[in-house]
Amino acid sequence: MWLNKKAQSTAEYAITLGLVIAVAAGIMSVALKGGMRQKNEQAVNYLLNAGSDVTDFSSVDDQSVALYSQEYRDTTILSGDTNFIDKTVLNKGGAEKRHQLQTSKTNATSIETINEQ
């Protein structure tokens, strides 16, 4: 039965199968990221409650701790005639290429905060 089908039908099956696999991979990616985030929060809660009188660690999850991450960047463009180059080159056939070179300095700080509720 499969040998009597046209190539168009086979291509349709291949496209449909590819779409199903792509959707499944997308859903699994989102689920994996959410699971990793949840396990990270559970680990932080476990470490924060270590040494307390709680011996049943299943109740540790009830005490939720919010995790926040912040990032701060400060970029300074260095001044001067030699630090900024803006060049346009016109090639054969009308293609135009632009080259820009700029010197800058960036200080970045990343902070994770834990707010206990």
C-alpha positions in Angstrom: 0.0 0.0 0.0 2.8 2.4 0.8 4.6 1.6 -2.5 1.6 2.8 -4.6 1.5 6.3 -3.1 2.8 9.3 -5.0 5.8 11.3 -3.9 3.6 14.2 -2.9 1.9 12.1 -0.3 5.3 10.9 1.1 6.5 14.5 1.3 3.3 15.4 3.2 3.9 12.6 5.7 7.5 13.8 6.1 6.5 17.4 6.7 3.8 16.4 9.2 6.2 14.2 11.1 8.8 17.0 11.2 6.2 19.4 12.6 5.1 17.0 15.2 8.8 16.4 16.3 9.4 20.2 16.4 6.4 20.9 18.5 7.3 18.0 20.9 10.9 19.3 21.2 9.6 22.8 22.0 7.3 21.6 24.7 10.0 19.4 26.2 12.4 22.4 26.2 10.0 24.6 28.1 9.2 21.8 30.6 12.9 21.1 31.1 13.7 24.7 31.8 10.8 25.0 34.3 11.8 21.8 36.0 15.4 23.1 36.4 14.2 26.4 37.8 12.0 24.6 40.3 14.8 22.2 41.4 17.1 25.3 41.9 14.5 26.9 44.2 14.1 23.6 46.1 17.8 23.4 46.6 18.0 26.9 47.9 15.1 26.3 50.3 16.8 23.1 51.5 20.1 24.9 52.2 18.4 27.9 53.9 16.5 25.5 56.3 19.6 23.3 57.0 20.3 23.0 60.7 16.8 23.9 61.7 14.5 21.7 63.9 12.7 20.5 60.8 13.4 16.8 60.2 10.7 16.1 57.6 12.2 17.7 54.4 9.0 17.4 52.5 7.7 20.4 54.5 10.6 22.5 53.4 8.9 23.1 50.1 6.0 24.9 51.9 8.4 27.7 52.9 8.9 29.3 49.5 11.8 31.7 48.9 11.6 34.0 45.9 14.8 34.2 43.8 15.5 37.3 41.7 18.4 38.0 39.4 19.5 41.4 38.3 22.1 42.6 35.9 23.7 46.1 35.7 25.9 47.2 32.8 27.7 50.5 32.5 29.1 51.1 29.0 31.4 54.0 28.3 32.4 54.9 24.7 36.0 56.1 24.7 36.4 59.4 22.9 39.0 60.5 20.5 39.5 60.8 16.8 41.3 57.4 16.4 38.7 55.4 18.4 35.8 55.6 16.0 36.0 54.5 12.4 33.1 54.6 10.0 34.0 53.4 6.5 31.7 52.6 3.5 33.1 50.6 0.6 31.2 50.4 -2.8 32.0 47.1 -4.5 31.6 46.1 -8.2 27.9 45.5 -9.1 26.6 48.1 -6.5 27.1 46.1 -3.3 27.9 48.4 -0.4 29.7 47.2 2.7 29.9 49.3 5.9 32.6 48.9 8.5 32.3 50.5 11.9 34.9 50.3 14.7 34.3 51.8 18.1 36.2 51.4 21.3 34.2 51.0 24.5 34.6 49.9 28.1 31.8 47.9 29.9 31.5 47.1 33.6 28.9 44.5 34.3 27.5 43.3 37.7 25.2 40.3 38.1 23.3 39.9 41.4 21.0 37.1 42.6 18.9 38.1 45.6 16.8 35.8 47.8 13.8 37.4 49.4 12.3 35.3 52.2 8.5 35.5 52.6 
